[in-house]
Amino acid sequence: MLRSHSLQNPHAFFIDGEWVAPCSSATFDVLDSATEEVFVTVAEAQEADALRAVAAARHAFDHGPWPRMSHQERGSLLAKIAESWERRKEALADSWSAESGVLSAMSIHAAKSNADVFRYHARLADSFAWQERHVSSTGLPALLVREPVGVVLAIVPWNAPHSLLSYKCAAALIAGCTVILKASPEAPSSIYMFAEICEEIGLPPGVVNVLTADRAVSELLVRNPGVDKVSFTGSTAAGRRIASLCGERIARVTLELGGKSPAVILDDYDIGEAASSLAKSAPLMTGQVCSSLTRIIVPEQRHDDLVDALAANFAKIRVGDPSDPDSDMGPLAMARQRDRVESLIEQGKAEGARLAAGGGRPAHLNRGYYVEPTLFANVDNGSAIAREEIFGPVLSVIPAASEEQAIAIANDTIYGLNASVFTHDPERAYAVGRQLRAGTVGHNAFRGDFSIAFGGFKQSGLGREGGIEGLQPYLEAKTMIFERAPAAAQ
């Protein structure tokens, strides 16, 4: 059971504005990442449940009031969603820490972050150009109008489900779309809380539909012709599959996928400062962050000094219970994730990289999915630990013979999600940053900002989330050309 909040209907699905019984008795047990005990049990959707959710969302979009409301009317309901999130501060923090291993000191701010996202999108009702006047090339009055893309399938991951559901759903809802929200079996609690909020504020039936499903049923949803757009956050491997299925029927798709992000340390930057900055960001969410800076590229003559400084900083990181205020890093989210991290650590050692810190499980913790913050030195950029997204607190230090080679190494990856340039010269930061193939480039730290735009180059995804760039994928542009101007075009 949830420690500070009981989900109202964990054994049901929220479909067409009400909690409905699933078609089977199948369930998912969600384990607490720190104790390995059952945290909550939720219903597992089958094909019939998925079809019911699609039918509800389809009917709500084609015949319901939501797409036909004004943006201001929808915005007022988004503002109510924001208020309701803030009332769930402790419950949301509790669930995120338990399901994903995030420190309580971080998770306690999750509700405010969600509320801010919905308030931002509510304000777009008045500030965004939903309709623009134009004159056609033949001199006729014209309009460019932006309309909702339709029924959206939003698939959120287990590492930060509350945040990703907010960016996807807030954009979709203010646009006028209806939504099927598919929760991860490992972290469904915040998605159920969102369903409770939608019921509480009186969102029209079918506008938001919530269920939890595994891969097979998720694929049925992606294939369903009643779904106009898929918005997915997760692994690149799963993203490739979703993109191929959407391509078969030209369904709209947004993908926020994996990363293997470089930190490029230039020759003028202080090694101690760089090590301190990187050691602060490495434990964030136990490294379960797609945009983590995990490849540290440094001039070869400074390699050993940086490794020593990073190792000294890693030795100070306190691994422990997420609820303990003295903990600097909690557990990984689940056993299979720890297995993957440990397997890649062993592969790194086998391929000849030098293990400079960590590499095992904390000796003082006999339960929970814990690993030590881990550092590899003298890493070959062609090795597995430099190529594969580990999704854990594992950093690889890679020597470079020149600035040009450092940039080439940084770009030598299938990914392009995030990057950072460490230099005291902002002009050099700009010049190098413009050469890095990444959706975000930070200066002297791990940085990112969904309020501007977040997403990746190459196989790190398609499209963006957050800001105006994140709204556009939920809209279709329609050009209207008139013989005589209606009032809207005058």
N, C-alpha and C positions, 0 to 999 in steps of 0.2 A: 504493500500500500504506500501511496505517497505520504511522506512524513508530515508535510505542512499543509497538504490540500488533497482532498479526495476527488479524483475525476468523477464526474457525475454519471457517465455512461461508458466506461471503458470496454464493455462487452457489446457495444452497439456501434452503428455508423450514423453519421449525421448526413442525411440525404433528403433533399426536397424540403428542407426547413424543419425536419423532425428527426428524432433518434429512432432508428429502425433496427429490428433484430437481424443479425446476419443469417445467411442461408445455410450455414453449417455451424458446428460447435468448435471449429478450429480456432486456436488462439496462439498468440506469441507471449512468451515470458520475457520480460525486459529485466535484465540484471543490473544491479548497482555495480558500477565499475570499481568501486573501492572495497566492497565487501563480497562480491560475487553472489550475493543473495538476490532473490526475486524482488524487484522494486515495484513493478506493476504488471498486470496481465491484461492484454487487449485482444479484441477479436481480429481474426485473420480473414481478409476478404477473399472471396472466390469469384469465379467468372460472373455469376448471376448478380452478385453485389456490385461488381464493377459496371455491368450493363445498366443496372438501376441508377447508378450515379451519373452515367453519361446521359441517360434519358432525361433525368431531372435537370441537369445543366443545359441540355439542348433545348428543352421546352422553355426553361426560364429565359434563355437568350432569344429564342424565336418568337415567343408569345408573351413573356412576362414583362413587368414594368421596368426592370432594371436598366436595359439599354436605352429605354425611352425617357428615363428621367433626365433632368438637367444635370450638368456636371456639379452644380452647386448642391443639388439635392443629394447626389452621391457623396459629395465632399462632407456634408454634415454628418452622414452616417460613418464615414471614415474617422471623423473627429471623435465620435462616440466610441469607436473601436479603440482609439488611442487611450481614452479615459479608462476604459475597462481593462486594458493591459496593465495600466499603472496600479490598479487594485489587486493585481495578481503578482505583485513584486516578489514576495517570498516563495510562493508556489512555483513560479517560473524558475527562480534561482535554484531552488531545491532540485527540480527535475533536471535542469541542465547539468548541474554538478554530478548528480547520480548517474545519469545516462551517458554522459560524454567525458566525465572526469575533470571538468573545468573547476578551477578554484572558486570557492564561494566569494572571495573578494572581487572576482570578475563577474560572476554570474548574477550577483545582486543588482547589477546595473542593466541587465538584459531587458527588463520591462520598460524602462525609460527609453532605451534604444528603439524598441518596437514602437512605442508611442510616438517617438520623434519621426519615424519613417511614415506612419500613417498620417500624422499632421502635415508633413511636407507634401505628401500627395494630395491631401485635402485642399491645401492652398493652391495647387495647380489648377483647380476648378476655375479660378479667376485669372491666373497668371499665364497659363499656357495658351498658345494660339491654336485652338481647336478648329478654327475656320479662318481662312485668309482670302481677301479679295485680290483678284488678278484681272488682267486684260489679256485675252488670247492673242496669238500672233496675227490673227485676222481682225483684231480690234473689237471682238465681242466681249461682253462682260463674262467673267468666270469666277469660280470659287475653287479653292483647294480645301477640302474638308477632311478631317481625320476621324475615322469611325472605329469602333471596337473590332478587334480581329475575330471575336466569336467565343467559342468554348475553349478554355485554357486548361490543360492538364499540367499542374505544377508538381514536380517531383523534387522533394527536398531531402538532403542527406542527414546523417546522424551527428555530425560534428557541431553544427550550429543551426539546428532546425528552426528555432524561433526567428532568427535573423533572416534566413533565406525565405521562409514563408512570408515574412513581412514585405520584403522587397518585391517578391513575385506577386503576392495578392494585392498589395496596395496599388501597384501600377495597373494590374489587370482590372481592379474594381473601379478606380477612378476613370479608366478608359471606357467602362461600360461592359466589360466581359463578364461571363460567368465562369466559375472555377471548380475544378475537381482537384482537391488537394490530397496527394498521396504521401502518407507518412512512411518513414523508415521503420522497419520492425524493431530496430535497436533503440530508437529514440522518438516515440510517438506522443509523449505527454504534452508538449507545447502545441502540437497540432490539434489535439483534443481540447485544450484550453481555448484555442482560437475558435473551434466550433461552438463551444459554450458561449463565447463572446458574441458570435454571429446570431445565435438564438436569443441571447439576452437583449441585444439592441434592436431586434426585430428586422433583420435583413430579410428581404423577400425570399420566399421558398425557392430552392434550386440555385440561388446565386452562388453559394459556397457549399460544396459537398465534400465530406471528409471520410477517408477510409485508410486502413493500413494493409499493405499487401506486399508480397514477396515478388521476385523477379518475373515469374511466369504471368501473373495477373497484371503486373505493371506493363508488360509487353503487350498484353491484350488491349489495355487502355491506349497505349501509344499507337497501335494499329487501327483503333476504332475510327471509322469515318465521321462519327459525330464529334470528334475532337478536332478543332481547327488549328490549335497551336499547342506545342509541348515546350515547357520551360523546365530544364533539367539542370541540377547541380550535382556533381559527383565525379566519378573516375572517368578518365579519358577512354578507357576500354568500353565502359557502358555508354558513354557519349557517342562513340563510333557506331554502336549498334542502334541507338535511338536515331541518329542522323540518317542511317541507311533506311530505316523503316519509314521515317518521315519523308525521305526522298522518293519512296515508291509512290506516294500519293500527293507530293508537293505540299505537305503540311508545313506550316510555319514552325520554326524551332529556334530556341535560344539555348545555348549550352555554356555552362560555366564549369570548366573541367580542371584537370590536374596542373601541377606546376613542378618545376625543378629550378627554382629561381636563384639567380646569381647575385652575390655581393661582390662588387669589383673594388678592391682596395688599391687606390693609386699611391704613387711613391711619396707623396707629400703628407699623407695622413698619419696621425699618431697611432701606433700599433695598440697601445693600451686603451685608447678611446674606442678604437674599432672593436677590440675584444670585449670591452664592457658592453657596448651597444648590442653586439650579436648575442652575447650571453644572456642579455635581458629578454630578447625576443625569442630565443630558441625554446624556452620552456612554455611559451604561450600555448595554452590548450594542449599541452604535452606534444607540441609539434604537429598536431592534427589540424593544420591550417594549409590550405592549398597554395597559398602565396608565400609560405615561409621561405626565408633566405637560407637555403641548404647547401649551396655550392659557394664556397668562399674562395675567391680568386685573388691571389696576392703576388707581388713581385717575388721571384724565386729567392733573391737574396734576403728577403724579409720573412720567408715562409716559416722558418723555425721559431723566430721570435713571436709571430702571431700564434702559432700552435701552442707554445708555452703559455702565452697570456690567456688564450682561450681555455686551456686545460686548467689553469689556476682559477679562472672564473667558474668553470663548470664544477669544480670541487666544492664550491660554496653553495651550490644550488641544493636546497633542502627538498627532498622528495617525500611526500606524505599525504595524509588524508586531505581531500579538498576542503573540508570544513575547518581544518586547523589553520588559524591565522598565521602560524609560523611556516607553513608550507609554501614553497616557491613553485612547485610543480606537482600535479596530481597524477592519476593513472591514465593509461590509454582506455579507450571506451569499451573494449571487449577482448575476449581471449583470442579470436582470430586476428585481430589487429596486432596484438602483442606478438603472436606467432609470426606474422609477416615481418614485423620490425626485427625480431630476433633472427629470423632467417637471412635477412639482408645484411645484418651485422656480421653474421658468420660468413656470408659470401664476400663481404668486403675484406675480411681478414684473409680468406682463401685466395683472393685475387692479388694480395700483396700490399694493400694499404696498411699503414701503421696505425694501430689503435692507440690513440693518445689519451683518451679519457673514457670512462664508462664501459659500456659493452655488455653489461649484465643486468640482473635484477637487484634492487636494493636489499641488502642483507637483513635490514631491520623490519622488513614488511613481508609477512608470510601469506598474505591474501590480498586480492586486488590485482589489477592488470598493470602493474608497475614495471617500468624500465628506467635505467639510469640515463641521464643526458650523456650522449655519446659523441666522441670526436675522432675523426680519422684524419691522418696527415699523409702527405705525398700521394694524393689520390690522382689516378689517371682519369681524365674526363671521359674515356671510353669504357670505364668499368661500370658494373651494375649499380653500385652505390652512387655514382655520379649521373647515371642515366635514368634510373627508375625513381618514381615518386615513392618515398618510404612512408610518409605520413606519420612520422614520429620524431622525437628529439635527437636527430642524427645529422651532424654537420660534416661536410667533406671539405678539406682545405686543399686547393689545387694551385700549384706554382705556375707562374707565367713569366716568360723571358722578356716581355715588353708590354707596353700598353696596348699595342695593336693585337698581340696574341691574346691578351686578357679579354679584349672585346670579342675576338674570334671564338675563344673558349666559351664565353658567356652565351653566345648565340648558337653554339654547336649543341643543340638539343631540339627535340620535337616540340618542346613547350615554349611558352612565351607569356607567362602570366604576370610575373613581378620581377623587379630587379632593384638594385640600389648601387649608387656610386659614392664611395667614401673619399672625399677630398676637401681640403679647406678652401679651394677655389671654386666658387659657384659657376664661373665660366667654363671650367673644365668639367664640372658636373653636368652642365647643359650639353656640352659638346659630346661627351662620352654617352650621356643618356640618350641623345638623339640617334646614336648608332646601335643601341640595344633594342632588340626585337621583343618588346614586352609591353603589355597593356598598361602597366604602372611602373614608373621609375622614381624611386625615392632618393633622398640626399642624406647621407651619413646615418641612416637608420632604416629599419624595416618600416615601411609606410604604405598606406592605402586609404582611399576615401570613397565610399559608396555614394556619398552625396554629390560627387562629381561624376564618376563613372567607374565601374569595375568590370574587368573581363580580360581576355587574353588574345594574343596573336597565336598563329599556328594551331597546334593541337591542344591548346589550352582553352579553346572554345569558339563560339560564334555569338556575336552580339555583346551587349553590355547590360549590367544591372546597376540600378541606382541613378539618381539624377534624371535629367531630360533624356539622356541617351538610353536609360533603362526603361523609360515609358514608351519610346517609339516602337519597340517590337510588339507591343500589344495593340497597335493601331494599324489600320489600312488607310492609305491616302487615296482619296477619290477626287478626280478632276471633273467639275461640272461647268459646261459652257452653254451660255444662254443666248437666244436671239434678242431678247429684251431682259434687262436686269430685274430680278425679283428684289424685294426689299433687303434681303440678306446680302445681296451683292452690291448694294448702293452705298 
